[in-house]
Amino acid sequence: MRILLLTASVVFSSILFGQNQVQVKVTDEENIPLFGAHIHAEIGNTVTNVDGETQFEITETGSYRFQVSYLGFKPLDTLIQIHQLPQKIDLIMITDQDELAEVFLTQKASVNIQNTEKINAEYIQDNFAGSLAASLDRIPGVNSIEIGAGASKPIIRGLSFNRIVVAENGSRHEGQQWGADHGLEIDALAIDDIEIIKSVGAIEYGTDAIGGVVQIKTDATPKKEGLTGEYRAFGRSVNQTLANSINLNYKKDDYFFKFRSTLSSYGDYNLPTDTITYLSVKMPVQNRRLMNTAGRERNVMIQGGFQSESFKSTLTLSNNYLKAGFFPGAHGVPSVLRVRDDGDRRNIDFPFQRVNHLKLVNNNQWFFNKSDLSLMLSYQNNRRQEEALFHTHYAGQQPPENDPNLELDFNLNSYEAKIKYDHYFNRQHHSTFGIHSQYQNNEVGGYNFLLPSYHRFTTGIFALHDYDLTNKLALQLGVRADYGNLQTDRFYDPLLFSFLVNRRNLSVEEANALAERSSNTNSDFWNANALLGLSYQASSYWQFSGTFGTTFRFPTAIELAANGIHHGSFRHEQGNENLSTEQGWVADAKVSFNLAEENLLVSFSPYWYYFDNYIFLRPSGRFSPLPHGGQIYEYTESGALLTGFEVFVEKQFFNSLTTTASFEYLQNQQVTGSTSRDFPLPFTPPINAFFEVSYDFNNSKNWLQQTRIFANSTVAWRQTETAQNEAETPGYGIFGGGLQSDLKIGDFKANIMLQAFNVFDKKYFNHTNFYRALEIPEMGRNIQLMIRIPFDINSKTTNPSR
């Protein structure tokens, strides 16, 4: 019946195609109709039907602007001259196969303000480095904090933790992201598309999107009817990783279903050294393997959706599980006995982390004439447990009856809702209005204490307006106002009280004050900010864009209420309940030169952030009352300046040889008014560069097709700009290379990516990584292989979706 109705609709629309109508058809390069392509025009706003067609009513001839968007294809933004009525228009969209598909517009297209990098699934898979954030390292301005060989978190322009936002299908990805030992619980092999947003548009995602947004999409509608999918096998030598991933897609008319799962296991990873030195203790690295860094991942995603010309809805359920060991030298006092090889490379012993991230996201979009309405609802449960063989710092402390080795337990529940309305007034004006709210409840447990239970609520309203003054000059204004409330629960430590009275001879009053690790607090925060973006298309070659405005961020629970030894940072961390909202100014720019006829692309992106009260951990000079606590590091406020620039160059020679280079310079420091105290900020990546040269063979007729070989190098300068008590890091240069090819034998197809990292097994240190503080170098030589095998069962090529 549905097919009959759709057929009747198409026939009826053809009959009604009258004197004042323009019929638009959108296809790909192979003339396949694109069902669900979203078209914005001053004369209306619509979505193409199953035949890739739609219609507009036009009262007079003239020049009209059409903007077409479709996931997996380059955005189309063009002016069409309507000479007579009625008229038919064919629009062809180009597949976005660039690894870094930055949007550069043609001569007749309007200018683009968004400072974004678009990354497709192929880029992630081709550059897969064991985790999502590590796989983004080659993008200019993006670095990562790695935790062993299987987890990492991103850094954008030297900002990380709660100063960047990771969003999945519009929902903020929430976990315990305040710790350097906490990675992203996201399956990198289940991603359809990623955008790195560093412009006014980031204001939509929350006040802490200061450095930018990593927007992940996994809800693309399958391109083909029937059952399709892909199998991936992945292996790496450095830690004997074995991974299997399966993607299944099913599409029938307006409905679709997706199933994705990744299972992986890895062992202790190799180091290019026999000895490490931590706190003046030399510890052997037997067999050149870092003990207890093995891990296992189990990821699964189930998604169902409906797509019509006026409505799209998806429901996504995902669960990501990780269990990974911590190097024993990272917990407690260094001991040679604790790092002795146990003979089992793949076992996970104490101490270790166990993380389970459950997420349910519902996205709904309604498409009206000249407007869109979207509603996003999500629920997340992030359960993080750190286990270490029970040990006592206090005389008489007994292990808990249940889970005696559970040291820390964080159970975070997040509820989020966002409603957004877009309206396209005409070819020059487009406005967005939205409301964004979130509630979080975090419960804690374990025999140690770091952070109290807390309840957090935030809500904000935002608005953006795009104004194209001319075909060459455009403005974008974004404003946001937010309210936040944080409540923490009291925690009293009777064992610490007894220790302080009996072992440290403190008075009862002093011991009581220190034993109250956290108090009942109720803090409210208000603030607003505004950002202005400008873009100028000087010619078909040159484009200039810039952003200027204010920024703010509410302090987090860890910054306000932490009080304990954080093994992830190897120190006693203490919050400050008197911290105020972090406020600052931001300015950035981008200059792009795109000489298409010479296959040359160059971009230069300087940036500048100034904070009135940047929140960070500072050595307090006070001794910790906790046994083996050392000095207290206190969250404090200071003026701060973060500045730098990014350069990207790509040049193709002879249609076969491609060279790519990127360079990043960063300088971050406190601004206190006293030069002697203007220390650099912690976790600042060093000056770094990446170079690659690749050669494409014209072998489309062989059983090996589209073969590419490449060689690359990553260089980092010595990092001498370090925070107090942060070690300097020597510079380094490492080399890699590989081969990629499509294999085709009869009807069998596969893609093979074989590459090598650190081919000379060089000993070097990454300044931002988790184990850097322990003087542990990066992984040794690594050979990895990715095999992708697509399959298509009883499918017909119709109606790809956006």
N, C-alpha and C positions, 0 to 999 in steps of 0.2 A: 504493500500500500504506500509506504514512504517513497519507494522508487517511482511509483505512478504519480504521486503528488509532485515530486521534484521535476519529473518530465513535463507534467502539465504546466508547472510554474515557468519552466524555460520556454515552452511553446507560447504560453500566454504573454510572457514578457516580449517575445519576438513580435507578436501581433501588435502589441501596444507601442512598439518602437516608432514613435511619431516624429513630427516635423521639428520639434524643439528638443530632441534628445540626442545625447552623445553616448554611444555604447563603447565601453572599455573592456578589453580582454587582456588578462595578465597571464603570461606563460614563462617557462624557463627557456634556456638556450636550445633545448630539444623539442620545443613547441608543446610541452606538456602543460596543461592548464594548472594554475595554482589556486586551489580552493582555500579560501580563508585569508587571501592577501588583503591587508588593511590599507585602504586608500583614503588619504586626507586631501581635501580640496576646498577652496573657498566656496564652491557651489554645493558642497555636501561632504559627508563622511560615511563610508560604507565598507562592506566586506564582499569579496567576490564569491560567486556561487560555485557549484560543483564543476561548471564548465569554465571557471576562471573569469567569468563575465559579471558586469554590473552596468548600471545606467545612471545618468545624471540629466536633470532638466536644466537647460540653458536658454536664456531669453535672448541673448545676442552673441554675435561672434566676437572674437578677440583672443587675447593671450590668457591662459589659465594655468595655474600651478598645480601639479599633481605630486603627492608624496606617497610612495608605496613602501611598505615594510613587510618583511617576511623572514622568519627565522631560517638561517642557513644561506641567505642571499644578501648581496650588498644592497643597502638602502637606495631606492631610486627617488630622486628629487629633481624634477624637470619642469620646464615651461612648455606647454603645448599650444600651438596656434590653431584655433578653430576658425576655418575659413568659410564653412558653410554648414547649414543644418538640414537634415540630420547628418551625423558624421560618426564613423567608427575609428577607434584608436586601438592599436596593438602596442602593449608595453611588454618588453622582454627584460626579465631580471637575470642578473649574472650570479652564478654560484660563488659564495664567499669562500674561496679556498686559500686565501692568504693566511699565513700563520699568525701574523699580526696585522689584521685588516683594519688599519686606521682609515677613517672616512675622509677622503679627499674628493672634492666635488668638481664637476665639469664646468665649462664656461657658462652654461645657462642655468646651472643649479644655484639655489640660494646658499648662503654661507652657513657654516656649522660652528656652533659655539662649544659643543661638548668636547672636552678634553678626555677622550676615552681610548682604550685599546680593546678591540674585540678579539676574542680568542675562541676558536672552535674546538670541537672534541678531538679532531685530528692533531691539533697542536699539543694538547695535553698528553695524548697517548704517545706522540713522537718524542716528547721531552719528559716523559714520566720518570720521576726520580724517587719513587717509593711513597710519596705523599703529595697532596695537592699544592701546598704552599711552596715546597721545594721545586715543584715542576714549573712554577711561575718565575723562577729566579732570573731567567734571561730577559725578562721584560724590563726596559729602562725604568729605573725608579723603584723597582720591586725587589726586595730581598726576603730572606726567611730566617727564622730561628728554628733550628733543627734539634730534635730530641732523639738522639740515637739515629737509627736508620729507617724508622717507620712512621714518625710523626713530626709535624712542623707547623709553624704558624707564620703568617705573612708580615712583612714590614713594608710600608709605603713611605718613601721619602724620610726614612728614619723614624717614623711613627708606627707604633704597634700596640699590642694589647687592646685597651679600651679607647684608642684614638683612631682606629679604623673599624669599619663594619664589614662583616661577611654576611651576605644575604643569599638565601636559597629560595627561588621562586617568589621573591618579594618579602619573605619572612627573615628577620634577623636570626642568624645562627647563634644560639646562646649556649655557653658552657662556662667552665671556670677559666676564662681566657686571661685572667690576671697573672697567671704563673708562667714562667719561662718553660716549665716542664709540661705544659698542657697544649696539646695539638688540636687540630681541627678534625672533628669526627664526621668527615665527608668522604664518600667514595669518589675518588677522582676519575674512575673509569665508568661512572654512570652519568657523566655531565654531557649536556648537549651544547652549551654555549656559555661563555664567561665574558663579562665586561669589567674592566678596571676603570672606575669613574673617579676623575679628579677635577670636577668642575662644579658649577652651581647646582646641577642636578643631584649631587650627593646630599643636599639638604633634605631631600625627601626621606632619607633612611634613618635620620636621628641626629641628635646633637653631637654624638661622638664620632661622626664620620669626618673627622678633621683631616686626616691624611688621605681619605678616599674610601671607596666602596669596592669590594670584590663581589659583584653580582653574578650568582650562579643560576643557570636555568637547566632544569631537568624535565620540563613539561612540554617539550615540542611534540606536536601531533605527528604520528608516523606518516611518511610520505607516500606509502603504497597501501593499497587495499590488501587484505589477507594477512597472513602470518609472515613476518620478516624478523631478522635479528642478526646478531653477531656474537661469535665466540672469540675470546681473547685468552691467550696463554702468555705468561710473563715469568721470566727468570732472571736472576742477577747473581753474579759469582761472589761478591764481596761478603754476603751473609747467607748465601744459598737460599735466596728467596724462591718460592714456588707459588704462583698465583694463577687462579682460574676465574674468569669473569664471563657471564652470559647475559646478553640483552635480548629480550623477546618483545616484539611489538605486534599488536593485532589491531587492524582497522576494518570497520564495517560501516559504510555510509557515514553518518555523523558521529559514530561512537568509536572510541579507541581504548586499548588496554596495553599497559607496559609492565614488564617484570624484569628487574635487573638484580643480579647478585654477584658478589665478589668474595672469594675465599682465598686467603693468603697465609703463608707461614714462612717465617725466616729465623735464622739462627744468629748466634753472636757474630758481630761483624769484624772484619779484618782491619788492623791498623798498620801503618807503615813504620812501626817502631817496636822495640823489645821492652822499653822501660818508659814509665811516666813518673813525674814528680809532683806530689800534691802535699802542701803544707810541710815542705822540706823532707817528706818521706818518699824514698824511691820505691816504686812498686813495679814488679815485673809484669810484662804482658806475655804470658805463656802462649806459644804458638801464634803470636801476633794477633790474638783475638781478644776483644774486650769482653770480659766475662759478664754473663747475665744481661745481654742486650738483645736476646731473642724475643720474638713476639708472634701473635696470631691476630688476624682480623677476620670478622664475619659481617658482611654488609649485605643488606637486602632492601629493595624498594619495590612497592606495588603501586601502580597508578591507573586510574580510570578517568575518562574524560568524554565530554560531549562538545562538538563544534558545529555551529550553524552560521548562517550569514549575520545573525543579529546577537548571538550569545555563545560564549565559550565558558566551560566550567571544568576544572580538574580537581581531583582529590588524590593526594599523594601521602602514602604511609611509608616511612623508612625507618630502619633500625640499623645502627652502626655499632659494632662491638670491637673493642681492642683490649688485649692483655699483653703487656710488654714489661720486661724486666728493667730495673735500674742497676747501673753499675754499682756494686756494693761500696766502692770508695766514695760514692756520692752521699752516703748516709752515715752520719756519726764520725767518729775519729778514724783516720786512715789506719788500715791494718793490712800487712802483707798476707796474713793467713786468710783474710776474707776474700782476696782476689785470686786465690789459687785455682787453677783450672780443675773443674770437676769431671772432665772427660766427656761431658754431654753438651754438644754445641747448641742443641735446640731446646733444652729444658728451660723453664722459667722459674727461678728460685727467688727467695726473699732478697732484697725488697723488690716489689713490682707494683705496677699500676693496672687497674681494671676500670674500663670506661664503657658505659652503654648509653647511647644517645638515641632516644625514640622521638620521632617527629611526625606530626599529622598536620598537613597544610591543605586548605581549601581555597582555590582561586576562582573568582567569577568575574566575567567581563561582559558588559552589555554595550552594543554598538548602535548608536542612534545617528540621526542626520546631524552632522557637524559636531558630535560629542560622543564621549565614551564614559562609562561608569564602571569602576572596578571595586571589588570587595575581597579582602584577604583575611582569613581567619586561621590561626595556627595554635597548636599546643606542642610543647617540647618537654621532655623529661631527660635531664642530663645527670647521670649517676656516676660519680667518680670516687673510686676507692683506692687508697694507697696502703699497701700491706707491708709490714716489716716484722720479723720475728720479735715477739714481745721482749722489750727491754725496759728497765726502770731507771729513772734518774733520781728517784726518791726512795729513801729507806722505807721498807714496809709496803711499797706499792704492789698490789696483787693484779694478776692478769684478769681481764673481764671474763665472766662465765661464758658469754656468747662471743664468737669471733675474736678470740684472744689476741690475734695478730693483726687486727684491723687498726691501723694507726690513725688514718684520717678518712672520713666518709662525708662526701658532699652530695646532697640530693636536691637538685635544682629543678623546679617546675616553672615554666614560662608560658603565659597566655598572651596572645597578641592579636590585635585587630587593626586593620587599616582600610579606610574607604577613600577613594580618590575619584575626582571628576575632572575630565578634560573637555574643554570646549574650543572649537576652531571657528573664530568669528569670520575671518576672511583670510586672504593670502598673507596678510601681514601680522595678524594677532592670534595667539594661541595661549590659553590660560589653563592652569592646573590648580585645583584646590583639594586639600586632603586633611584628614584627621587620623592620628596614629597614636594608639594606646597600648600599654604593656603592663602586666602584673607578674611579679616573680615572688616565689616562696622558696627559700633555701633552708633545708634542715641539715644539721651536722651531727657527726658521731665519731667514734674511735677513741682509743686510749690517750691520744694526744690532742692538743687544742691549738688551732691557728685562727679560726674565723668563727664568730657566733652565728646562730640562726638569724635570718633576717627576712623582712618582707619589703618589697620595693614596688612602687607604682609610678609610672610616668605617662603623661599624655601631652600631645602637642598638636598644633595646627600649623599647616604650611601652605604656601601659595607660590606659584611660579608663573611668570608671564614672559612669553617670547614675542619680540617685536622686530619684524624685518623692515627696517627703514627703507632699504633699497635691495636690489639683488646682490649687492656687495657688502652691505653693512647691516648687522643684526645685533640686538641687545637681548639679554635675558636677566630678569630680576627674580631673586628668590628670597622669601622671608619665612621665618619660623619662630614660634613662641611655645615654650614648654613649661610644664609644672612637674616636679618630682617629689616623692616622699619616700624616705627610708626609715624603717624601724628595725632596731637590733634588739636581741634578747640578752638578758644578763646571764653571765656564766661565772660561777665561783669555783675555785680549785682548792679543795680542802687539803690535798696532798702537798701542794705548793705552800700553803699556810704552815703546815706542820714542818716542812723542810726549812722554811725561813726562820721560824722561831727556834727550832732545835739545833739546826746546823749552822745557820748564819747569825744567830743570836739577835734577831731583830725584835723590836717591841711588837706587842699584839696589834697595836694600831697600824704600824708600818706594814706588818705582814698581812693584815686584812686588806689594806689598800692595794697591795701588789697581787694578792690572791684573787681579787676580783678582776678577772682577765677581760671581761667586757661588762658593760652596764646596759640597762634599758634606755634606749635613745629613740627619739622621734624627731627627724630632721626634715624640713621643707625647703625646696629650692625652686626659684623662678628665674627665667631669663628669656631673652629673645635675641635673634641675630638676623642679619641681612647680607646677601651676596649679590654683586652685580657682575655680569659677564658681558663681554663685547667681542665681536668677531668681524674681521674685515678681509674680504677676498680681493686683494689688490690686483690680481691677474689670474690667468689660468694656472700659473706656476706658484704664486706666493699667496699664503694665507697667514693672517695674524689673529691671535685670540688672547684674551686675558680675563682674569677674575680678580675682584677685590671686594673685601668685606670683613665682617666680624665673625667670630666663632666662639662657642662656649661648650662646656661639658660638665655635667654634674659629677661630683666625686662618687666613687664606687664604695661598696661595702668593705672591700679589702683596704682601701685607703682611709676609711673612717674608723674601722673597728678591728683590724687585725691585731693580734697580740700573741705571738708564739714563734717557734722555730719553724721556718719554711725550708724544708729540704730542697725544694725546687730552686731556691736562691742561696742556700747554704748559709743562712743567717737568721737572727731573731728580727722579725719584722713587726713594727708597731704602728697602728693607725693613729689618726688624729681627728677626733670628732669635731674639731673647730675649723676644719678645712671649708673653704667657700667654693663657689662655682668657678671652675677654671675658665678664664676669658682671654681672648686674644684677637689678633688681626691676621688676615691671610691675604697674600697677593701672589698670583702666578701668571705666567704667560706662556705662549707657544708660538713659535715661528716655524712654518712648514714650507718647504720648497719641493715641488713635485714636477719633475721634467719627464713626462710620460714617454716622449719620443726617444729619450736617451736612457729610459729605464733607471732613473735616478730619483731617490727619495731621501730627503734630509729633514730632520726636525730638531729644534732646540727649545728646551723647556726650563727656564729658570723659575725658582719659587722662593718665597719668603714668609715665614711664620713668626709672629711675635706674641708671646703670652705675658700677661700681667702677673699671673700666679700659676705657673706651671707646677703640677704636682708630681713629685718623684721621691724616691727613697734616698735619704741622706744619712751618713754616719752621725749619730747624735753625740758621741763622746761619752755616753753613759754605759756603765757595765750592766749586762743583763742579769736579773735575779734568777733566771732559769739555769739549772745545771748545764754546763757545757754550752751556754748560750752566747758567750762572747759579748761583743759590742752590740747595742741596740741600733738598728737602722729604722729611722722614723720617717713616715710620709710627711713631707713638708712642702711649702710653697715658695716659689722664687720666680722672678722675671726670667724669661728664657727666649733665646733667638735660635731659630732653625732655618738654615738657608742652604741653597745648593742649586744644581742644574743637571739636566739630563740631555744627552745628545744621541741621536739615532741616525745611522746612514745605511742605505741599501743601494747597491749598484749592480746591474746585470750586464754582462758582456757576452756578445755573440749568441744571445738567446739561450745559452747553456750554462755559463759560469756566473754564479751569484756570490757577491761578497756582502757581508753584514757586519756592522760594528756598532757597539753602544758604549757609552761612557757616562759615569755618574760621579758627581762630586757632592759631598755633604759636609756641613760644618754646623754643629749644634752645641750651644753652651748656655750657662746661666748668665743672667744679667742682674747683678745685685747692687751696682753702684760702687762696688769695691773691686778693683781689677784683680786683687790677690785672691778673691773668692769666686771669680767667674770661671768655675770649673766646667769642663765639657759635660754633657749629659750622657748617662749610661746607655748601652745598647745602640750606639751609633755606628752604622756600617762604615767601613773605610771607603776611600776612593777606589772605584773598581771599574773594570772594562771587560767587554766580551767581544771576541772576534770569531767569525766563521766564514769559510769559503766552501762552496758546494758546486758540484758539476752534475748536470742532468744529461743522461744519455738518451738519444733518440732511438729507442729500441721498442717501439710500440708493436712491432710485428713478431717479436720473439716471445718465448714462454716467460721470460722475465721482462716486465714492462715498466716504463716510467722509473727506471733505475736512477738513483741519486747517491753519490758518494760525497762525504763532507769531512772536514777537519776543523777543529775549533780550539780556542784557548780562552781561559778565564784568568784575569790578572787582578790582584788586589794590592794596593799600596800599604805600607806600614801604617798601622793605626796608633798614633801617638796622642791623639786627642781623646783622653780617657777620663772617666769620672773618678772621684775619690775612691781609692782602694780597688780600682778596676785596672787589671793588667794591660800593658801595651801588647799589641799583636804584630808579629813580623809580617812583611809583605810576602806574596807568593805568586807563582804562575803555574798553572796546570794545563795539561793538554788532553784532548780527546778527539774522537772521530767515529765514523761509522758508515753504514750502507743501508739504504732503504730501497725496496723494490716491490712491485706487484707481481705476484706469481699467478699465471693463468695456464692451466692444463685442461683443455676441453671446456667443460662447464664449471670446473673447479677454480675458484678465485681465492686469493689470500694476499695479505700485505705483511711484509717482513721488515722489521726494523732491528738492526744489529748495531750496537754502538759500545764504545769504550770510554771510560772516565778515568782521569788521573793515570794515564797509561804508563808513566814513569814511576809510579808508586811513591810519589813525593810526600814527605812529611810536612804538613802545613796546618795552620790553625784558622778557623773562621771566627772572627771576632764576636759575632752575635749568637753563636750556638750555645746550647745548654751546657755541654761539657767543657766549654772553654775555661771556665773558672777552675776546673780540676786539672788544667794543663794536659788535656787529652786531645790529640790531633784528630784531624778528619779521617774519613775512611780511606783505605788504600785503593789499589787498582781494582776496577770494577768492569766486568763485561756483562752486558745485559741484552736480552733478546725479547722482543714483543712480536707475537704473531696474531694477526687479526683475520678471522675467516667469516665473511658475511654469508647469510643464507636467505633464501626467498622461497617459501613453500606456498604453492597455489595462490600466488598474488598476481594482481594486474596493476599496471602502472597508471594510476589515476589519482587525481586530487591530493597532491602533496599539501601539507598544511604548514602554517607558520610556526 
